[in-house]
Amino acid sequence: MSELAADGIPVAVSCRVLKLARQPYYRWLYDPVTRRELDEAYRANALLDAHRDDPEFGYRLLADEARDEGEAKSDRTAWRITSENG
């Protein structure tokens, strides 16, 4: 939508055409990466580091390794992150 605003099309019109509320757009514009997304990235990184050290580990052992490194998460969360990231 920034491109539309740069072309002179008002954000209010763009949001109305796209059937989006303006408030979430401005909230996203102010902070494009949420705290949850940042936490998720740190958790995925900790799991990837544990996987590089021992590639034969399953998600439960990877979760234990990540917990030892200070990235606390449940086994279910570790499973979800590893399955999403292959």
MDTraj code that builds the backbone (N, CA, C; nanometers):
import mdtraj as md
import numpy as np

residues = "MET SER GLU LEU ALA ALA ASP GLY ILE PRO VAL ALA VAL SER CYS ARG VAL LEU LYS LEU ALA ARG GLN PRO TYR TYR ARG TRP LEU TYR ASP PRO VAL THR ARG ARG GLU LEU ASP GLU ALA TYR ARG ALA ASN ALA LEU LEU ASP ALA HIS ARG ASP ASP PRO GLU PHE GLY TYR ARG LEU LEU ALA ASP GLU ALA ARG ASP GLU GLY GLU ALA LYS SER ASP ARG THR ALA TRP ARG ILE THR SER GLU ASN GLY".split()
xyz = np.array([
    [0.0810, -0.1190, 0.0000],
    [0.0000, 0.0000, 0.0000],
    [0.0855, 0.1255, 0.0000],
    [0.2072, 0.1145, 0.0451],
    [0.2964, 0.2305, 0.0422],
    [0.3174, 0.2789, -0.1008],
    [0.3214, 0.1807, -0.1940],
    [0.3398, 0.2179, -0.3335],
    [0.2206, 0.2999, -0.3831],
    [0.1004, 0.2620, -0.3401],
    [-0.0173, 0.3377, -0.3799],
    [-0.0129, 0.4784, -0.3221],
    [0.0288, 0.4899, -0.1965],
    [0.0389, 0.6218, -0.1339],
    [0.1443, 0.7057, -0.2050],
    [0.2528, 0.6429, -0.2493],
    [0.3580, 0.7148, -0.3207],
    [0.3082, 0.7648, -0.4560],
    [0.2120, 0.6932, -0.5145],
    [0.1546, 0.7353, -0.6425],
    [0.0450, 0.8398, -0.6259],
    [0.0193, 0.8814, -0.5023],
    [-0.0794, 0.9849, -0.4783],
    [-0.2187, 0.9345, -0.4463],
    [-0.2351, 0.8040, -0.4339],
    [-0.3661, 0.7477, -0.3981],
    [-0.3739, 0.7447, -0.2460],
    [-0.4737, 0.8097, -0.1872],
    [-0.4831, 0.8154, -0.0413],
    [-0.4988, 0.6764, 0.0215],
    [-0.4415, 0.6598, 0.1389],
    [-0.4484, 0.5332, 0.2109],
    [-0.5939, 0.4968, 0.2407],
    [-0.6751, 0.5968, 0.2755],
    [-0.8157, 0.5704, 0.3072],
    [-0.8872, 0.5071, 0.1878],
    [-0.8600, 0.5554, 0.0671],
    [-0.9228, 0.5000, -0.0530],
    [-0.8713, 0.3583, -0.0777],
    [-0.7424, 0.3397, -0.0655],
    [-0.6834, 0.2068, -0.0855],
    [-0.7430, 0.1056, 0.0107],
    [-0.7547, 0.1442, 0.1368],
    [-0.8117, 0.0537, 0.2371],
    [-0.9579, 0.0229, 0.2076],
    [-1.0319, 0.1216, 0.1643],
    [-1.1732, 0.1010, 0.1342],
    [-1.1886, 0.0052, 0.0154],
    [-1.1092, 0.0228, -0.0893],
    [-1.1170, -0.0638, -0.2068],
    [-1.0769, -0.2070, -0.1711],
    [-0.9743, -0.2205, -0.0880],
    [-0.9269, -0.3531, -0.0474],
    [-1.0072, -0.4124, 0.0677],
    [-1.1040, -0.3366, 0.1167],
    [-1.1889, -0.3769, 0.2292],
    [-1.1067, -0.4078, 0.3534],
    [-1.0151, -0.3162, 0.3824],
    [-0.9320, -0.3247, 0.5020],
    [-0.9594, -0.2042, 0.5908],
    [-0.9483, -0.2241, 0.7211],
    [-0.9613, -0.1117, 0.8134],
    [-0.8294, -0.0351, 0.8150],
    [-0.8377, 0.0946, 0.8339],
    [-0.7160, 0.1766, 0.8342],
    [-0.6313, 0.1545, 0.9586],
    [-0.6954, 0.1358, 1.0731],
    [-0.6202, 0.1249, 1.1989],
    [-0.5187, 0.0098, 1.1968],
    [-0.5571, -0.1128, 1.1555],
    [-0.4554, -0.2193, 1.1499],
    [-0.3430, -0.1886, 1.0510],
    [-0.3772, -0.1201, 0.9410],
    [-0.2731, -0.0830, 0.8451],
    [-0.1710, 0.0099, 0.9097],
    [-0.2198, 0.1126, 0.9776],
    [-0.1276, 0.2063, 1.0420],
    [-0.0508, 0.1394, 1.1559],
    [-0.1150, 0.0451, 1.2270],
    [-0.0454, -0.0288, 1.3327],
    [0.0673, -0.1112, 1.2715],
    [0.0381, -0.1773, 1.1582],
    [0.1402, -0.2551, 1.0903],
    [0.2510, -0.1646, 1.0365],
    [0.2136, -0.0497, 0.9836],
    [0.3126, 0.0435, 0.9294],
    [0.4082, 0.0912, 1.0381],
    [0.3545, 0.1139, 1.1584],
    [0.4367, 0.1582, 1.2710],
    [0.5288, 0.0470, 1.3193],
    [0.4795, -0.0772, 1.3215],
    [0.5567, -0.1904, 1.3745],
    [0.5322, -0.3118, 1.2851],
    [0.6047, -0.3250, 1.1711],
    [0.5758, -0.4317, 1.0756],
    [0.6065, -0.5724, 1.1269],
    [0.6945, -0.5871, 1.2249],
    [0.7260, -0.7179, 1.2816],
    [0.6749, -0.7200, 1.4252],
    [0.5795, -0.8092, 1.4510],
    [0.5225, -0.8162, 1.5854],
    [0.6177, -0.8868, 1.6802],
    [0.5942, -0.8699, 1.8066],
    [0.6766, -0.9353, 1.9089],
    [0.6664, -1.0877, 1.8966],
    [0.5461, -1.1357, 1.8646],
    [0.5256, -1.2800, 1.8493],
    [0.6079, -1.3343, 1.7326],
    [0.6097, -1.2623, 1.6210],
    [0.6885, -1.3058, 1.5056],
    [0.8372, -1.3059, 1.5366],
    [0.8815, -1.2076, 1.6134],
    [1.0221, -1.2018, 1.6530],
    [1.0581, -1.3182, 1.7447],
    [0.9716, -1.3467, 1.8420],
    [0.9942, -1.4612, 1.9308],
    [0.9985, -1.5914, 1.8523],
    [0.9078, -1.6041, 1.7558],
    [0.9026, -1.7234, 1.6716],
    [1.0331, -1.7398, 1.5928],
    [1.0873, -1.6307, 1.5432],
    [1.2129, -1.6358, 1.4683],
    [1.3287, -1.6796, 1.5580],
    [1.3331, -1.6290, 1.6810],
    [1.4378, -1.6714, 1.7752],
    [1.4254, -1.8198, 1.8079],
    [1.3015, -1.8661, 1.8259],
    [1.2806, -2.0086, 1.8557],
    [1.3221, -2.0961, 1.7382],
    [1.2856, -2.0548, 1.6176],
    [1.3231, -2.1308, 1.4989],
    [1.4746, -2.1337, 1.4830],
    [1.5395, -2.0234, 1.5137],
    [1.6851, -2.0176, 1.5051],
    [1.7494, -2.1120, 1.6065],
    [1.6963, -2.1157, 1.7280],
    [1.7515, -2.2057, 1.8311],
    [1.7345, -2.3513, 1.7887],
    [1.6195, -2.3846, 1.7293],
    [1.5982, -2.5218, 1.6816],
    [1.6911, -2.5552, 1.5661],
    [1.7127, -2.4590, 1.4776],
    [1.8035, -2.4822, 1.3652],
    [1.9463, -2.5039, 1.4142],
    [1.9884, -2.4252, 1.5110],
    [2.1220, -2.4445, 1.5672],
    [2.1365, -2.5826, 1.6302],
    [2.0344, -2.6261, 1.7034],
    [2.0384, -2.7590, 1.7650],
    [2.0397, -2.8673, 1.6571],
    [1.9670, -2.8456, 1.5480],
    [1.9628, -2.9426, 1.4392],
    [2.0978, -2.9521, 1.3686],
    [2.1665, -2.8397, 1.3529],
    [2.2991, -2.8418, 1.2887],
    [2.3977, -2.9228, 1.3718],
    [2.3859, -2.9114, 1.5045],
    [2.4775, -2.9860, 1.5921],
    [2.4513, -3.1362, 1.5853],
    [2.3256, -3.1753, 1.5839],
    [2.2874, -3.3170, 1.5811],
    [2.1705, -3.3370, 1.4852],
    [2.1980, -3.3554, 1.3555],
    [2.0905, -3.3610, 1.2564],
    [1.9968, -3.4811, 1.2704],
    [2.0359, -3.5838, 1.3441],
    [1.9491, -3.7007, 1.3563],
    [1.8431, -3.6856, 1.4651],
    [1.8489, -3.5772, 1.5428],
    [1.7522, -3.5562, 1.6510],
    [1.6128, -3.5287, 1.5968],
    [1.5131, -3.5775, 1.6697],
    [1.3745, -3.5451, 1.6407],
    [1.3377, -3.4141, 1.7091],
    [1.2136, -3.3718, 1.6904],
    [1.1726, -3.2411, 1.7427],
    [1.1757, -3.2355, 1.8949],
    [1.1496, -3.3473, 1.9640],
    [1.1526, -3.3442, 2.1107],
    [1.2939, -3.3197, 2.1635],
    [1.3898, -3.3878, 2.1056],
    [1.5282, -3.3673, 2.1483],
    [1.5781, -3.2287, 2.1076],
    [1.5338, -3.1816, 1.9912],
    [1.5700, -3.0455, 1.9499],
    [1.5121, -2.9434, 2.0470],
    [1.3892, -2.9673, 2.0944],
    [1.3273, -2.8769, 2.1919],
    [1.4066, -2.8774, 2.3222],
    [1.4538, -2.9949, 2.3640],
    [1.5362, -3.0031, 2.4853],
    [1.6664, -2.9259, 2.4680],
    [1.7297, -2.9406, 2.3519],
    [1.8539, -2.8683, 2.3243],
    [1.8306, -2.7174, 2.3242],
    [1.7207, -2.6742, 2.2629],
    [1.6894, -2.5308, 2.2582],
    [1.6601, -2.4785, 2.3989],
    [1.5919, -2.5592, 2.4814],
    [1.5658, -2.5180, 2.6204],
    [1.6972, -2.4993, 2.6964],
    [1.7932, -2.5878, 2.6712],
    [1.9235, -2.5753, 2.7359],
    [1.9943, -2.4466, 2.6960],
    [1.9640, -2.3983, 2.5756],
    [2.0222, -2.2733, 2.5272],
    [1.9436, -2.1503, 2.5718],
    [1.8324, -2.1713, 2.6440],
    [1.7571, -2.0588, 2.6974],
    [1.6328, -2.0209, 2.6188],
    [1.5984, -2.0957, 2.5154],
    [1.4769, -2.0685, 2.4375],
    [1.3693, -2.1667, 2.4814],
    [1.2948, -2.1309, 2.5846],
    [1.1918, -2.2200, 2.6385],
    [1.0738, -2.2293, 2.5435],
    [1.0272, -2.3515, 2.5221],
    [0.9095, -2.3755, 2.4385],
    [0.8583, -2.5151, 2.4683],
    [0.7328, -2.5386, 2.4361],
    [0.6768, -2.6715, 2.4549],
    [0.7183, -2.7612, 2.3383],
    [0.7044, -2.8907, 2.3569],
    [0.7360, -2.9837, 2.2488],
    [0.6443, -2.9614, 2.1296],
    [0.5191, -2.9280, 2.1568],
    [0.4228, -2.9030, 2.0488],
    [0.4660, -2.7829, 1.9638],
    [0.5139, -2.6774, 2.0297],
    [0.5620, -2.5596, 1.9574],
    [0.6839, -2.5963, 1.8738],
    [0.7734, -2.6759, 1.9302],
    [0.8925, -2.7200, 1.8565],
    [0.8512, -2.8023, 1.7344],
    [0.7513, -2.8888, 1.7516],
    [0.7035, -2.9680, 1.6385],
    [0.6487, -2.8783, 1.5290],
    [0.5668, -2.7805, 1.5668],
    [0.5056, -2.6909, 1.4693],
    [0.6130, -2.6135, 1.3928],
    [0.7100, -2.5600, 1.4644],
    [0.8154, -2.4807, 1.3996],
    [0.8980, -2.5684, 1.3068],
    [0.9358, -2.6885, 1.3524],
    [1.0173, -2.7743, 1.2669],
    [0.9399, -2.8238, 1.1457],
    [0.8115, -2.8510, 1.1625],
    [0.7350, -2.8982, 1.0462],
    [0.7119, -2.7842, 0.9467],
    [0.6931, -2.6608, 0.9950],
    [0.6765, -2.5472, 0.9041],
    [0.8041, -2.5151, 0.8283],
    [0.9188, -2.5380, 0.8913],
    [1.0471, -2.5024, 0.8303],
    [1.1191, -2.6209, 0.7667],
    [1.0563, -2.7338, 0.7663],
    [1.1149, -2.8510, 0.7017],
    [1.2350, -2.9020, 0.7762],
])
top = md.Topology()
chain = top.add_chain()
for i, resn in enumerate(residues, 1):
    res = top.add_residue(resn, chain, resSeq=i)
    for name in ("N", "CA", "C"):
        top.add_atom(name, md.element.get_by_symbol(name[0]), res)
traj = md.Trajectory(xyz[None], top)
